[in-house]
Amino acid sequence: MKFPIGAGDITLTLLQLSIANAISIPPPTGPYQVGVVKHTIEHLNTHDPLAPNNVSTAFLATIFYPTLQKPKGTPLPYLNPETAAFFEQSWNYTSGLLASITSTVQPDAPFLEGDVGVSPYPTILFGPGGGGPPVEGNTILLSELASYGYTVIGLDHPFEQPFIRYPNGTGVDGVYIDYDLDLIIAIYKTRLVDNAAFLKSFFKFVHEIRAPINTTHIGSLGYSLGGAAALGSMYYDRRLISGLNLDGTVYNRLNSTYSDEKKPVLFLGNEYHNTDSTVHDPTWDVFLSSQTGYVRELSINGTTHHDFCDDTFWKTIEDSDPSTGPIDGNRQVRILNTFVKAFFDLTLLGKSSTILDNPSAD
């Protein structure tokens, strides 16, 4: 017997096929599952170079953290649709591709049990690239760290990122940024202000959300402009124990002979972003030559600047962004995860690793 097929049946079938064929970002490899939660951080800034009338009143904190809860149901898209649409257009991906990528990271999953403000695992403060991708576009690395116990807190500034959505549902579109040096430095200074404001209220914030988050031992991490701000903030807060710059040019004090952090630092750059390259960044020479503490500089063959965020994985689905390098994106994900974790394991937990000392084929 034959049965007629209605339009509703076709729609349902297409939806089921879409779910079945959805591509997920690489799952974290650590012993914990990963949760994510977002919070609005109220902060008045009357010198914001990108905000209307130069006044901003808040920024967004996204927290990745370990959880014992296992993912349930169908994995959900991990990017805001507005963020996905922006980078699909800007970086030459097919419309709807990035919006369809899912993740096993669980919104609002329960924290591990423990006393408020206390954890055997340190916290890592993260800053995304200038103009994006925002924190959510760095989920692969940040969730990997969280799966090993770290709490990772990423800060997004409104108007600078192409799009952010606050927990109450309010979306904020970014403004057009003409990247001249004066404006870049002004944005960099705003990042320092955000970091300082967050760290000033960090203890109170953790107790308000009643979470077992370490408030005294913190690593500082960032990509691109976020990497510069990660290092710049280390001068002003003793809780920031070590810093890692992912392929970012540095500014102001960092680009001077009085830039010595006297703290552990790692510069991890693309193939041509190192002090030995003929096409190198002179700010790295200035900063690295001034350090008296633990310092390492590593570069990854086959990479370009875009390979230090989730874009390196996106290109494995559709090789459309001409600004990524020839390295296999899944391999780059493994390299980033391994070296970033090794650095913070060493400097925050005291776990030694020879991987940071011996050059490899990468």
Solvent accessible surface area in square Angstrom, and as a share of the most:
residue,aa,sasa,rsa
1,M,209,0.93
2,K,196,0.83
3,F,154,0.64
4,P,127,0.80
5,I,134,0.68
6,G,35,0.34
7,A,81,0.63
8,G,55,0.53
9,D,74,0.39
10,I,92,0.47
11,T,89,0.52
12,L,96,0.48
13,T,67,0.39
14,L,110,0.55
15,L,101,0.50
16,Q,101,0.45
17,L,93,0.47
18,S,69,0.45
19,I,84,0.43
20,A,80,0.62
21,N,107,0.55
22,A,44,0.34
23,I,73,0.37
24,S,43,0.28
25,I,5,0.03
26,P,34,0.21
27,P,88,0.55
28,P,34,0.21
29,T,95,0.55
30,G,17,0.16
31,P,107,0.67
32,Y,47,0.18
33,Q,63,0.28
34,V,5,0.03
35,G,0,0.00
36,V,23,0.13
37,V,26,0.15
38,K,62,0.26
39,H,45,0.20
40,T,53,0.31
41,I,14,0.07
42,E,135,0.61
43,H,49,0.22
44,L,115,0.57
45,N,12,0.06
46,T,70,0.41
47,H,155,0.69
48,D,1,0.00
49,P,39,0.24
50,L,22,0.11
51,A,6,0.05
52,P,82,0.51
53,N,141,0.72
54,N,70,0.36
55,V,60,0.34
56,S,6,0.04
57,T,83,0.48
58,A,14,0.11
59,F,2,0.01
60,L,4,0.02
61,A,0,0.00
62,T,4,0.02
63,I,0,0.00
64,F,5,0.02
65,Y,2,0.01
66,P,9,0.06
67,T,0,0.00
68,L,132,0.65
69,Q,61,0.27
70,K,146,0.62
71,P,57,0.36
72,K,168,0.71
73,G,74,0.71
74,T,72,0.42
75,P,62,0.39
76,L,115,0.57
77,P,77,0.48
78,Y,29,0.11
79,L,9,0.04
80,N,21,0.11
81,P,82,0.51
82,E,63,0.28
83,T,0,0.00
84,A,0,0.00
85,A,55,0.42
86,F,89,0.37
87,F,4,0.02
88,E,11,0.05
89,Q,160,0.71
90,S,58,0.37
91,W,36,0.13
92,N,97,0.50
93,Y,11,0.04
94,T,80,0.47
95,S,102,0.66
96,G,37,0.36
97,L,34,0.17
98,L,0,0.00
99,A,34,0.26
100,S,54,0.35
101,I,1,0.00
102,T,9,0.05
103,S,7,0.05
104,T,47,0.28
105,V,18,0.10
106,Q,15,0.07
107,P,86,0.54
108,D,107,0.55
109,A,5,0.04
110,P,75,0.47
111,F,57,0.24
112,L,36,0.18
113,E,174,0.78
114,G,54,0.52
115,D,105,0.55
116,V,32,0.19
117,G,12,0.12
118,V,91,0.52
119,S,21,0.13
120,P,114,0.72
121,Y,60,0.23
122,P,4,0.02
123,T,2,0.01
124,I,0,0.00
125,L,7,0.03
126,F,3,0.01
127,G,11,0.11
128,P,0,0.00
129,G,1,0.01
130,G,22,0.21
131,G,16,0.16
132,G,12,0.11
133,P,0,0.00
134,P,1,0.01
135,V,0,0.00
136,E,16,0.07
137,G,0,0.00
138,N,5,0.03
139,T,6,0.03
140,I,8,0.04
141,L,12,0.06
142,L,0,0.00
143,S,1,0.00
144,E,11,0.05
145,L,0,0.00
146,A,0,0.00
147,S,0,0.00
148,Y,67,0.25
149,G,2,0.02
150,Y,2,0.01
151,T,8,0.05
152,V,0,0.00
153,I,1,0.00
154,G,0,0.00
155,L,9,0.04
156,D,5,0.02
157,H,6,0.03
158,P,6,0.04
159,F,41,0.17
160,E,5,0.02
161,Q,1,0.01
162,P,16,0.10
163,F,11,0.05
164,I,4,0.02
165,R,71,0.26
166,Y,24,0.09
167,P,73,0.46
168,N,125,0.64
169,G,44,0.42
170,T,69,0.40
171,G,37,0.35
172,V,24,0.14
173,D,99,0.51
174,G,26,0.25
175,V,63,0.36
176,Y,191,0.73
177,I,15,0.08
178,D,88,0.45
179,Y,112,0.42
180,D,69,0.36
181,L,107,0.53
182,D,113,0.59
183,L,36,0.18
184,I,34,0.17
185,I,38,0.19
186,A,32,0.25
187,I,4,0.02
188,Y,6,0.02
189,K,104,0.44
190,T,7,0.04
191,R,11,0.04
192,L,35,0.18
193,V,63,0.36
194,D,4,0.02
195,N,17,0.09
196,A,58,0.45
197,A,17,0.13
198,F,2,0.01
199,L,6,0.03
200,K,181,0.77
201,S,43,0.28
202,F,1,0.00
203,F,123,0.51
204,K,132,0.56
205,F,18,0.08
206,V,0,0.00
207,H,68,0.30
208,E,113,0.51
209,I,44,0.23
210,R,173,0.63
211,A,0,0.00
212,P,21,0.13
213,I,0,0.00
214,N,18,0.09
215,T,7,0.04
216,T,81,0.47
217,H,89,0.40
218,I,1,0.01
219,G,0,0.00
220,S,1,0.01
221,L,0,0.00
222,G,0,0.00
223,Y,4,0.01
224,S,21,0.13
225,L,15,0.08
226,G,1,0.01
227,G,0,0.00
228,A,0,0.00
229,A,2,0.02
230,A,4,0.03
231,L,0,0.00
232,G,1,0.01
233,S,7,0.04
234,M,1,0.01
235,Y,43,0.16
236,Y,150,0.57
237,D,24,0.12
238,R,211,0.77
239,R,47,0.17
240,L,0,0.00
241,I,48,0.24
242,S,0,0.00
243,G,0,0.00
244,L,0,0.00
245,N,0,0.00
246,L,1,0.01
247,D,1,0.01
248,G,1,0.01
249,T,47,0.27
250,V,1,0.00
251,Y,30,0.12
252,N,66,0.34
253,R,85,0.31
254,L,1,0.00
255,N,62,0.32
256,S,21,0.14
257,T,123,0.71
258,Y,148,0.56
259,S,0,0.00
260,D,22,0.12
261,E,11,0.05
262,K,152,0.64
263,K,43,0.18
264,P,34,0.21
265,V,0,0.00
266,L,0,0.00
267,F,0,0.00
268,L,2,0.01
269,G,0,0.00
270,N,18,0.09
271,E,54,0.24
272,Y,128,0.49
273,H,20,0.09
274,N,18,0.09
275,T,40,0.23
276,D,136,0.71
277,S,17,0.11
278,T,137,0.80
279,V,113,0.65
280,H,78,0.35
281,D,18,0.09
282,P,88,0.55
283,T,16,0.09
284,W,0,0.00
285,D,47,0.25
286,V,51,0.29
287,F,0,0.00
288,L,24,0.12
289,S,97,0.63
290,S,24,0.15
291,Q,24,0.11
292,T,108,0.63
293,G,32,0.30
294,Y,62,0.24
295,V,40,0.23
296,R,78,0.28
297,E,54,0.24
298,L,41,0.20
299,S,39,0.25
300,I,5,0.03
301,N,77,0.40
302,G,13,0.12
303,T,1,0.01
304,T,45,0.26
305,H,64,0.28
306,H,29,0.13
307,D,0,0.00
308,F,3,0.01
309,C,7,0.04
310,D,4,0.02
311,D,0,0.00
312,T,2,0.01
313,F,14,0.06
314,W,0,0.00
315,K,16,0.07
316,T,54,0.31
317,I,44,0.22
318,E,46,0.21
319,D,122,0.63
320,S,25,0.16
321,D,5,0.03
322,P,119,0.75
323,S,51,0.33
324,T,17,0.10
325,G,9,0.09
326,P,126,0.79
327,I,13,0.06
328,D,79,0.41
329,G,2,0.02
330,N,57,0.29
331,R,98,0.36
332,Q,0,0.00
333,V,10,0.06
334,R,145,0.53
335,I,13,0.06
336,L,8,0.04
337,N,18,0.09
338,T,63,0.37
339,F,21,0.09
340,V,0,0.00
341,K,45,0.19
342,A,11,0.09
343,F,1,0.00
344,F,0,0.00
345,D,12,0.06
346,L,46,0.23
347,T,24,0.14
348,L,20,0.10
349,L,60,0.30
350,G,63,0.60
351,K,120,0.51
352,S,102,0.66
353,S,36,0.23
354,T,98,0.57
355,I,57,0.29
356,L,2,0.01
357,D,79,0.41
358,N,87,0.45
359,P,129,0.81
360,S,70,0.45
361,A,95,0.73
362,D,37,0.19
